[in-house]
Every structure is written in C-alpha cells, then in structure tokens.
C-alpha cells in the first residue's frame, strides 16, 4: 500500500503534507521524530499544516506515537500486520532508531482496586542488529 491508498482507505483527503509524512515513514521503515520528518519535508508546507497533518494521521490511527525515556516523541506507521493498539517498541541506544515489534503485549489483569487501564506502552532498549555488526 502506498500513501495515497492509505489515505483513501481511511477516507482522508489526499493532501501533499499527509502524503509526504506517510511516504517518509513507509520509506524509512523506522519510527521518526518530528524533526526527522521535517528535515526531509519540502518548504512547501508551513508548521501549522505539518502539525495538523500529524494530528489528523494520529487521530485516524494511521500513525502512532512512541515516547522515549528522554521524552522524545517518534511516530510510526500502523501496519496491517502489526497490532494497531498495544505492541512493544525497540529503541537502539547506539543509533537512536525505534522499531515497532510484532510481539504480543501481556496486559496485567490484576490491577489494584479502582484502577482502569486505557493503554499500554512497552519500550525495550538495547542494540539493534545493524549496530551489533559494527
């Protein structure tokens, strides 16, 4: 699926900025920060358009955010093969790459009384295969 097909599938207008964000995430196959996406972004889109596009794509569950230990936010594309909600992420401490893992997340079933779970975020940190080879 390419960016245009993804937008059409989610009944979203095919804007240049949305298409560009999705295309960047598709090409890189890694989660990217706002700055990493903006660096590749042509000067055709202003800041407001960029942030509105990110927000819309997240609201429509086309992308999801990953919050790293230093509060850095990275965005990844929700792929059909991957669970759309809860799944683990791997953060390489050497290259700073973040990858969505196709593993099931075990949700704790015995929360203390009065607590209710809305979402789960699991961040695994270590060294990716590419950095291990170096």
CNS distance restraints for C-alpha pairs under 8 A (distance, minus, plus):
assign (resid   1 and name CA) (resid   5 and name CA) 5.91 0.50 0.50
assign (resid   1 and name CA) (resid   6 and name CA) 6.47 0.50 0.50
assign (resid   2 and name CA) (resid   6 and name CA) 6.27 0.50 0.50
assign (resid   2 and name CA) (resid  23 and name CA) 7.28 0.50 0.50
assign (resid   2 and name CA) (resid  26 and name CA) 7.91 0.50 0.50
assign (resid   3 and name CA) (resid   7 and name CA) 6.28 0.50 0.50
assign (resid   3 and name CA) (resid  19 and name CA) 5.35 0.50 0.50
assign (resid   3 and name CA) (resid  20 and name CA) 7.75 0.50 0.50
assign (resid   3 and name CA) (resid  22 and name CA) 5.55 0.50 0.50
assign (resid   3 and name CA) (resid  23 and name CA) 5.64 0.50 0.50
assign (resid   4 and name CA) (resid   8 and name CA) 6.16 0.50 0.50
assign (resid   4 and name CA) (resid  14 and name CA) 6.44 0.50 0.50
assign (resid   4 and name CA) (resid  19 and name CA) 6.47 0.50 0.50
assign (resid   5 and name CA) (resid   9 and name CA) 5.96 0.50 0.50
assign (resid   6 and name CA) (resid  10 and name CA) 6.39 0.50 0.50
assign (resid   6 and name CA) (resid  62 and name CA) 7.91 0.50 0.50
assign (resid   7 and name CA) (resid  11 and name CA) 6.16 0.50 0.50
assign (resid   7 and name CA) (resid  12 and name CA) 5.07 0.50 0.50
assign (resid   7 and name CA) (resid  13 and name CA) 6.77 0.50 0.50
assign (resid   7 and name CA) (resid  14 and name CA) 6.16 0.50 0.50
assign (resid   7 and name CA) (resid  19 and name CA) 7.69 0.50 0.50
assign (resid   8 and name CA) (resid  12 and name CA) 5.87 0.50 0.50
assign (resid   8 and name CA) (resid  13 and name CA) 7.36 0.50 0.50
assign (resid   8 and name CA) (resid  14 and name CA) 7.33 0.50 0.50
assign (resid  10 and name CA) (resid  60 and name CA) 7.21 0.50 0.50
assign (resid  14 and name CA) (resid  18 and name CA) 6.97 0.50 0.50
assign (resid  14 and name CA) (resid  19 and name CA) 6.59 0.50 0.50
assign (resid  15 and name CA) (resid  19 and name CA) 6.11 0.50 0.50
assign (resid  16 and name CA) (resid  20 and name CA) 6.00 0.50 0.50
assign (resid  17 and name CA) (resid  21 and name CA) 6.23 0.50 0.50
assign (resid  17 and name CA) (resid  45 and name CA) 6.64 0.50 0.50
assign (resid  17 and name CA) (resid  49 and name CA) 7.26 0.50 0.50
assign (resid  17 and name CA) (resid  50 and name CA) 6.47 0.50 0.50
assign (resid  17 and name CA) (resid  53 and name CA) 6.63 0.50 0.50
assign (resid  18 and name CA) (resid  22 and name CA) 6.28 0.50 0.50
assign (resid  18 and name CA) (resid  53 and name CA) 5.54 0.50 0.50
assign (resid  18 and name CA) (resid  54 and name CA) 7.48 0.50 0.50
assign (resid  18 and name CA) (resid  57 and name CA) 7.44 0.50 0.50
assign (resid  19 and name CA) (resid  23 and name CA) 6.02 0.50 0.50
assign (resid  20 and name CA) (resid  24 and name CA) 6.12 0.50 0.50
assign (resid  20 and name CA) (resid  41 and name CA) 7.33 0.50 0.50
assign (resid  21 and name CA) (resid  25 and name CA) 6.41 0.50 0.50
assign (resid  21 and name CA) (resid  37 and name CA) 6.82 0.50 0.50
assign (resid  21 and name CA) (resid  54 and name CA) 7.75 0.50 0.50
assign (resid  22 and name CA) (resid  26 and name CA) 6.11 0.50 0.50
assign (resid  22 and name CA) (resid  77 and name CA) 7.25 0.50 0.50
assign (resid  23 and name CA) (resid  27 and name CA) 6.05 0.50 0.50
assign (resid  24 and name CA) (resid  28 and name CA) 6.11 0.50 0.50
assign (resid  24 and name CA) (resid  37 and name CA) 6.85 0.50 0.50
assign (resid  24 and name CA) (resid  40 and name CA) 7.93 0.50 0.50
assign (resid  25 and name CA) (resid  29 and name CA) 6.02 0.50 0.50
assign (resid  25 and name CA) (resid  30 and name CA) 6.75 0.50 0.50
assign (resid  25 and name CA) (resid  31 and name CA) 6.86 0.50 0.50
assign (resid  25 and name CA) (resid  32 and name CA) 7.05 0.50 0.50
assign (resid  25 and name CA) (resid  76 and name CA) 6.50 0.50 0.50
assign (resid  25 and name CA) (resid  77 and name CA) 6.23 0.50 0.50
assign (resid  26 and name CA) (resid  77 and name CA) 7.25 0.50 0.50
assign (resid  29 and name CA) (resid  99 and name CA) 7.85 0.50 0.50
assign (resid  30 and name CA) (resid  76 and name CA) 6.76 0.50 0.50
assign (resid  30 and name CA) (resid  97 and name CA) 6.62 0.50 0.50
assign (resid  30 and name CA) (resid  98 and name CA) 5.84 0.50 0.50
assign (resid  30 and name CA) (resid  99 and name CA) 5.36 0.50 0.50
assign (resid  30 and name CA) (resid 100 and name CA) 7.70 0.50 0.50
assign (resid  31 and name CA) (resid  74 and name CA) 5.59 0.50 0.50
assign (resid  31 and name CA) (resid  75 and name CA) 5.06 0.50 0.50
assign (resid  31 and name CA) (resid  76 and name CA) 4.39 0.50 0.50
assign (resid  31 and name CA) (resid  77 and name CA) 7.57 0.50 0.50
assign (resid  31 and name CA) (resid  97 and name CA) 7.04 0.50 0.50
assign (resid  31 and name CA) (resid  98 and name CA) 5.25 0.50 0.50
assign (resid  31 and name CA) (resid  99 and name CA) 6.13 0.50 0.50
assign (resid  31 and name CA) (resid 100 and name CA) 7.67 0.50 0.50
assign (resid  32 and name CA) (resid  36 and name CA) 5.73 0.50 0.50
assign (resid  32 and name CA) (resid  37 and name CA) 6.32 0.50 0.50
assign (resid  32 and name CA) (resid  74 and name CA) 4.90 0.50 0.50
assign (resid  32 and name CA) (resid  75 and name CA) 5.27 0.50 0.50
assign (resid  32 and name CA) (resid  76 and name CA) 6.66 0.50 0.50
assign (resid  32 and name CA) (resid  98 and name CA) 7.67 0.50 0.50
assign (resid  33 and name CA) (resid  37 and name CA) 6.32 0.50 0.50
assign (resid  33 and name CA) (resid  72 and name CA) 7.47 0.50 0.50
assign (resid  33 and name CA) (resid  73 and name CA) 5.87 0.50 0.50
assign (resid  33 and name CA) (resid  74 and name CA) 4.09 0.50 0.50
assign (resid  33 and name CA) (resid  75 and name CA) 6.04 0.50 0.50
assign (resid  34 and name CA) (resid  38 and name CA) 6.00 0.50 0.50
assign (resid  34 and name CA) (resid  73 and name CA) 7.55 0.50 0.50
assign (resid  34 and name CA) (resid  74 and name CA) 6.86 0.50 0.50
assign (resid  34 and name CA) (resid  75 and name CA) 7.63 0.50 0.50
assign (resid  35 and name CA) (resid  39 and name CA) 5.98 0.50 0.50
assign (resid  36 and name CA) (resid  40 and name CA) 6.95 0.50 0.50
assign (resid  37 and name CA) (resid  41 and name CA) 6.30 0.50 0.50
assign (resid  38 and name CA) (resid  42 and name CA) 7.96 0.50 0.50
assign (resid  41 and name CA) (resid  45 and name CA) 7.68 0.50 0.50
assign (resid  45 and name CA) (resid  49 and name CA) 6.16 0.50 0.50
assign (resid  45 and name CA) (resid  50 and name CA) 6.50 0.50 0.50
assign (resid  46 and name CA) (resid  50 and name CA) 6.33 0.50 0.50
assign (resid  47 and name CA) (resid  51 and name CA) 6.25 0.50 0.50
assign (resid  48 and name CA) (resid  52 and name CA) 6.02 0.50 0.50
assign (resid  49 and name CA) (resid  53 and name CA) 6.00 0.50 0.50
assign (resid  50 and name CA) (resid  54 and name CA) 6.30 0.50 0.50
assign (resid  51 and name CA) (resid  55 and name CA) 6.13 0.50 0.50
assign (resid  52 and name CA) (resid  56 and name CA) 6.10 0.50 0.50
assign (resid  53 and name CA) (resid  57 and name CA) 6.12 0.50 0.50
assign (resid  54 and name CA) (resid  58 and name CA) 6.17 0.50 0.50
assign (resid  55 and name CA) (resid  59 and name CA) 6.09 0.50 0.50
assign (resid  56 and name CA) (resid  60 and name CA) 6.12 0.50 0.50
assign (resid  57 and name CA) (resid  61 and name CA) 6.27 0.50 0.50
assign (resid  57 and name CA) (resid  62 and name CA) 5.22 0.50 0.50
assign (resid  57 and name CA) (resid  63 and name CA) 5.77 0.50 0.50
assign (resid  58 and name CA) (resid  62 and name CA) 5.87 0.50 0.50
assign (resid  58 and name CA) (resid  63 and name CA) 4.94 0.50 0.50
assign (resid  58 and name CA) (resid  64 and name CA) 5.66 0.50 0.50
assign (resid  58 and name CA) (resid  65 and name CA) 7.71 0.50 0.50
assign (resid  61 and name CA) (resid  78 and name CA) 7.04 0.50 0.50
assign (resid  61 and name CA) (resid  84 and name CA) 7.60 0.50 0.50
assign (resid  62 and name CA) (resid  77 and name CA) 6.06 0.50 0.50
assign (resid  62 and name CA) (resid  78 and name CA) 5.48 0.50 0.50
assign (resid  63 and name CA) (resid  75 and name CA) 6.41 0.50 0.50
assign (resid  63 and name CA) (resid  76 and name CA) 5.41 0.50 0.50
assign (resid  63 and name CA) (resid  77 and name CA) 4.34 0.50 0.50
assign (resid  63 and name CA) (resid  78 and name CA) 5.25 0.50 0.50
assign (resid  64 and name CA) (resid  75 and name CA) 5.61 0.50 0.50
assign (resid  64 and name CA) (resid  76 and name CA) 5.53 0.50 0.50
assign (resid  64 and name CA) (resid  77 and name CA) 6.48 0.50 0.50
assign (resid  64 and name CA) (resid  78 and name CA) 6.68 0.50 0.50
assign (resid  65 and name CA) (resid  73 and name CA) 6.39 0.50 0.50
assign (resid  65 and name CA) (resid  74 and name CA) 5.66 0.50 0.50
assign (resid  65 and name CA) (resid  75 and name CA) 4.56 0.50 0.50
assign (resid  65 and name CA) (resid  76 and name CA) 6.49 0.50 0.50
assign (resid  66 and name CA) (resid  73 and name CA) 5.60 0.50 0.50
assign (resid  66 and name CA) (resid  74 and name CA) 5.14 0.50 0.50
assign (resid  66 and name CA) (resid  75 and name CA) 6.10 0.50 0.50
assign (resid  66 and name CA) (resid  76 and name CA) 7.61 0.50 0.50
assign (resid  66 and name CA) (resid  89 and name CA) 7.70 0.50 0.50
assign (resid  66 and name CA) (resid 121 and name CA) 7.97 0.50 0.50
assign (resid  67 and name CA) (resid  71 and name CA) 5.77 0.50 0.50
assign (resid  67 and name CA) (resid  72 and name CA) 5.78 0.50 0.50
assign (resid  67 and name CA) (resid  73 and name CA) 4.65 0.50 0.50
assign (resid  67 and name CA) (resid  74 and name CA) 6.52 0.50 0.50
assign (resid  68 and name CA) (resid  72 and name CA) 5.25 0.50 0.50
assign (resid  68 and name CA) (resid  73 and name CA) 6.34 0.50 0.50
assign (resid  68 and name CA) (resid  74 and name CA) 7.78 0.50 0.50
assign (resid  68 and name CA) (resid  91 and name CA) 7.86 0.50 0.50
assign (resid  68 and name CA) (resid 123 and name CA) 7.43 0.50 0.50
assign (resid  74 and name CA) (resid  98 and name CA) 7.79 0.50 0.50
assign (resid  76 and name CA) (resid 100 and name CA) 7.56 0.50 0.50
assign (resid  78 and name CA) (resid  82 and name CA) 6.85 0.50 0.50
assign (resid  78 and name CA) (resid  83 and name CA) 7.84 0.50 0.50
assign (resid  78 and name CA) (resid  84 and name CA) 5.94 0.50 0.50
assign (resid  79 and name CA) (resid  83 and name CA) 7.87 0.50 0.50
assign (resid  79 and name CA) (resid  84 and name CA) 7.53 0.50 0.50
assign (resid  80 and name CA) (resid  84 and name CA) 7.80 0.50 0.50
assign (resid  81 and name CA) (resid 102 and name CA) 7.76 0.50 0.50
assign (resid  82 and name CA) (resid  87 and name CA) 7.86 0.50 0.50
assign (resid  82 and name CA) (resid 101 and name CA) 7.87 0.50 0.50
assign (resid  82 and name CA) (resid 102 and name CA) 5.60 0.50 0.50
assign (resid  83 and name CA) (resid  87 and name CA) 6.36 0.50 0.50
assign (resid  83 and name CA) (resid 102 and name CA) 7.32 0.50 0.50
assign (resid  85 and name CA) (resid 119 and name CA) 7.90 0.50 0.50
assign (resid  86 and name CA) (resid 104 and name CA) 7.71 0.50 0.50
assign (resid  86 and name CA) (resid 105 and name CA) 6.30 0.50 0.50
assign (resid  86 and name CA) (resid 119 and name CA) 7.09 0.50 0.50
assign (resid  86 and name CA) (resid 120 and name CA) 5.94 0.50 0.50
assign (resid  86 and name CA) (resid 121 and name CA) 6.91 0.50 0.50
assign (resid  87 and name CA) (resid 100 and name CA) 7.29 0.50 0.50
assign (resid  87 and name CA) (resid 101 and name CA) 6.62 0.50 0.50
assign (resid  87 and name CA) (resid 102 and name CA) 6.81 0.50 0.50
assign (resid  87 and name CA) (resid 103 and name CA) 6.23 0.50 0.50
assign (resid  87 and name CA) (resid 104 and name CA) 6.03 0.50 0.50
assign (resid  87 and name CA) (resid 105 and name CA) 5.53 0.50 0.50
assign (resid  87 and name CA) (resid 120 and name CA) 7.99 0.50 0.50
assign (resid  87 and name CA) (resid 121 and name CA) 7.29 0.50 0.50
assign (resid  87 and name CA) (resid 122 and name CA) 7.03 0.50 0.50
assign (resid  88 and name CA) (resid 100 and name CA) 6.26 0.50 0.50
assign (resid  88 and name CA) (resid 101 and name CA) 5.42 0.50 0.50
assign (resid  88 and name CA) (resid 102 and name CA) 7.42 0.50 0.50
assign (resid  88 and name CA) (resid 103 and name CA) 6.52 0.50 0.50
assign (resid  88 and name CA) (resid 104 and name CA) 7.59 0.50 0.50
assign (resid  88 and name CA) (resid 105 and name CA) 6.67 0.50 0.50
assign (resid  88 and name CA) (resid 121 and name CA) 6.82 0.50 0.50
assign (resid  88 and name CA) (resid 122 and name CA) 4.82 0.50 0.50
assign (resid  88 and name CA) (resid 123 and name CA) 5.99 0.50 0.50
assign (resid  88 and name CA) (resid 124 and name CA) 7.19 0.50 0.50
assign (resid  89 and name CA) (resid  98 and name CA) 6.61 0.50 0.50
assign (resid  89 and name CA) (resid  99 and name CA) 5.61 0.50 0.50
assign (resid  89 and name CA) (resid 100 and name CA) 4.58 0.50 0.50
assign (resid  89 and name CA) (resid 101 and name CA) 5.53 0.50 0.50
assign (resid  89 and name CA) (resid 122 and name CA) 6.26 0.50 0.50
assign (resid  89 and name CA) (resid 123 and name CA) 4.97 0.50 0.50
assign (resid  89 and name CA) (resid 124 and name CA) 6.03 0.50 0.50
assign (resid  90 and name CA) (resid  98 and name CA) 5.50 0.50 0.50
assign (resid  90 and name CA) (resid  99 and name CA) 5.22 0.50 0.50
assign (resid  90 and name CA) (resid 100 and name CA) 6.47 0.50 0.50
assign (resid  90 and name CA) (resid 101 and name CA) 6.86 0.50 0.50
assign (resid  90 and name CA) (resid 123 and name CA) 5.90 0.50 0.50
assign (resid  90 and name CA) (resid 124 and name CA) 4.70 0.50 0.50
assign (resid  90 and name CA) (resid 125 and name CA) 5.65 0.50 0.50
assign (resid  90 and name CA) (resid 126 and name CA) 7.48 0.50 0.50
assign (resid  91 and name CA) (resid  96 and name CA) 6.32 0.50 0.50
assign (resid  91 and name CA) (resid  97 and name CA) 5.78 0.50 0.50
assign (resid  91 and name CA) (resid  98 and name CA) 4.48 0.50 0.50
assign (resid  91 and name CA) (resid  99 and name CA) 6.69 0.50 0.50
assign (resid  91 and name CA) (resid 123 and name CA) 6.94 0.50 0.50
assign (resid  91 and name CA) (resid 124 and name CA) 6.13 0.50 0.50
assign (resid  91 and name CA) (resid 125 and name CA) 4.75 0.50 0.50
assign (resid  91 and name CA) (resid 126 and name CA) 6.51 0.50 0.50
assign (resid  91 and name CA) (resid 127 and name CA) 7.74 0.50 0.50
assign (resid  91 and name CA) (resid 128 and name CA) 7.93 0.50 0.50
assign (resid  92 and name CA) (resid  96 and name CA) 5.06 0.50 0.50
assign (resid  92 and name CA) (resid  97 and name CA) 5.32 0.50 0.50
assign (resid  92 and name CA) (resid  98 and name CA) 6.45 0.50 0.50
assign (resid  92 and name CA) (resid 125 and name CA) 5.88 0.50 0.50
assign (resid  92 and name CA) (resid 126 and name CA) 5.20 0.50 0.50
assign (resid  92 and name CA) (resid 127 and name CA) 4.78 0.50 0.50
assign (resid  92 and name CA) (resid 128 and name CA) 5.41 0.50 0.50
assign (resid  93 and name CA) (resid  97 and name CA) 7.79 0.50 0.50
assign (resid  93 and name CA) (resid 125 and name CA) 6.52 0.50 0.50
assign (resid  93 and name CA) (resid 126 and name CA) 5.71 0.50 0.50
assign (resid  93 and name CA) (resid 127 and name CA) 6.05 0.50 0.50
assign (resid  94 and name CA) (resid 127 and name CA) 6.43 0.50 0.50
assign (resid  94 and name CA) (resid 131 and name CA) 6.79 0.50 0.50
assign (resid  95 and name CA) (resid 131 and name CA) 7.07 0.50 0.50
assign (resid 105 and name CA) (resid 122 and name CA) 7.88 0.50 0.50
assign (resid 107 and name CA) (resid 120 and name CA) 7.54 0.50 0.50
assign (resid 111 and name CA) (resid 115 and name CA) 6.19 0.50 0.50
assign (resid 111 and name CA) (resid 116 and name CA) 7.45 0.50 0.50
assign (resid 127 and name CA) (resid 131 and name CA) 6.23 0.50 0.50
assign (resid 127 and name CA) (resid 132 and name CA) 6.29 0.50 0.50
assign (resid 128 and name CA) (resid 132 and name CA) 6.24 0.50 0.50
assign (resid 129 and name CA) (resid 133 and name CA) 6.46 0.50 0.50
assign (resid 130 and name CA) (resid 134 and name CA) 6.96 0.50 0.50
